[in-house]
Amino acid sequence: AELRSIKEKQYIDFLSSLAMAKVATNEEKYKINMELSSRIQNIYLVGSKLVQKSLEEFLVVFKQTTEKDIQDKLYADLILQMKLDLYERKILKVFPIKKEKVSLEKIEFTVFTDNEQ
């Protein structure tokens, strides 16, 4: 239970930093990118192998200008793998056959900002 709490905090902090990185002003980018980089390393440390793989695939797309549909699918897979890593035993009791029922197949990475980008 303690490891799950640590992972949960790391995942939430990472997702928050990811959103901040997307909308950061030029003045904020260095600090936010350093924080995001640190949180990525934390995910590689505490996350399951499937979370690590999903993170790696998502980051390739996140760092590049790529088709939005691909980014949404990879983001959804990352969220799914995080959920399974945290709550798989509970999830499999509710959905014993189909893990895909746990999360959406595509999740739009949405960030609200006042900045024109």
Legacy VTK file of the C-alpha trace (Angstrom):
# vtk DataFile Version 3.0
C-alpha trace
ASCII
DATASET POLYDATA
POINTS 117 float
0.000 0.000 0.000
2.888 2.374 0.733
4.511 1.766 -2.664
1.169 2.355 -4.363
0.841 5.712 -2.573
4.336 6.710 -3.686
3.592 5.720 -7.278
0.251 7.503 -7.242
1.883 10.744 -6.067
4.649 10.427 -8.666
2.135 9.832 -11.463
-0.070 12.765 -10.440
2.942 15.085 -10.078
4.213 13.992 -13.489
0.864 14.621 -15.199
0.661 18.064 -13.575
4.187 18.931 -14.727
3.357 17.721 -18.211
0.465 20.163 -18.414
2.635 22.985 -17.061
5.331 22.263 -19.651
2.796 22.562 -22.436
1.747 26.113 -21.449
4.926 27.520 -19.907
6.096 30.959 -20.930
9.675 31.380 -22.101
10.669 32.618 -18.632
9.133 29.557 -16.952
10.321 26.875 -19.379
13.735 26.144 -17.855
12.400 25.540 -14.330
9.385 23.553 -15.509
11.444 21.451 -17.927
13.899 20.603 -15.147
11.013 19.595 -12.885
9.391 17.538 -15.631
12.701 15.821 -16.415
13.100 14.887 -12.764
9.569 13.515 -12.594
10.112 11.471 -15.746
13.135 9.855 -14.095
11.020 9.140 -10.995
8.433 7.370 -13.169
11.187 5.232 -14.698
12.266 4.344 -11.160
8.889 3.478 -9.597
6.697 2.632 -12.595
6.057 -0.851 -13.910
7.753 -1.948 -17.128
4.523 -1.301 -19.045
4.282 2.229 -17.594
7.905 2.850 -18.567
7.270 1.631 -22.120
4.110 3.728 -22.478
5.900 6.786 -21.091
8.757 6.355 -23.535
6.384 6.057 -26.508
4.347 9.069 -25.389
7.416 11.254 -24.840
8.653 10.644 -28.379
5.378 12.043 -29.692
5.053 14.760 -27.016
8.469 16.234 -27.881
7.763 16.335 -31.614
5.092 17.876 -33.736
3.109 14.790 -34.597
-0.370 13.862 -35.586
-2.671 14.687 -32.663
-4.559 11.398 -32.986
-1.378 9.433 -32.285
-0.575 11.618 -29.249
-4.094 11.089 -27.865
-3.822 7.296 -28.232
-0.393 7.155 -26.613
-1.521 9.441 -23.785
-4.525 7.180 -23.201
-2.261 4.137 -23.101
0.018 5.852 -20.585
-2.963 6.647 -18.338
-4.232 3.056 -18.689
-0.853 1.606 -17.730
-0.638 3.924 -14.716
-4.106 2.848 -13.587
-3.257 -0.813 -14.008
0.021 -0.349 -12.162
-1.776 1.290 -9.242
-5.084 -0.564 -9.081
-4.787 -3.728 -11.206
-6.041 -6.119 -8.532
-9.155 -4.010 -7.927
-9.686 -3.431 -11.656
-9.428 -7.098 -12.564
-12.053 -7.957 -9.963
-14.478 -5.579 -11.692
-13.380 -6.222 -15.291
-11.800 -9.709 -15.189
-11.640 -10.178 -18.955
-11.227 -6.811 -20.672
-8.641 -4.390 -19.323
-9.579 -1.900 -22.055
-12.824 -1.212 -20.178
-10.725 0.519 -17.502
-9.812 3.592 -19.549
-10.552 5.324 -22.829
-8.792 4.294 -26.029
-7.987 7.939 -26.763
-7.586 10.808 -24.304
-7.057 14.270 -25.667
-4.178 15.965 -23.899
-6.010 19.168 -22.958
-4.391 22.152 -21.294
-6.165 25.457 -20.730
-4.169 28.663 -20.935
-4.529 32.389 -21.455
-1.423 32.408 -23.647
-1.776 32.422 -27.392
0.357 29.524 -28.640
LINES 1 118
117 0 1 2 3 4 5 6 7 8 9 10 11 12 13 14 15 16 17 18 19 20 21 22 23 24 25 26 27 28 29 30 31 32 33 34 35 36 37 38 39 40 41 42 43 44 45 46 47 48 49 50 51 52 53 54 55 56 57 58 59 60 61 62 63 64 65 66 67 68 69 70 71 72 73 74 75 76 77 78 79 80 81 82 83 84 85 86 87 88 89 90 91 92 93 94 95 96 97 98 99 100 101 102 103 104 105 106 107 108 109 110 111 112 113 114 115 116
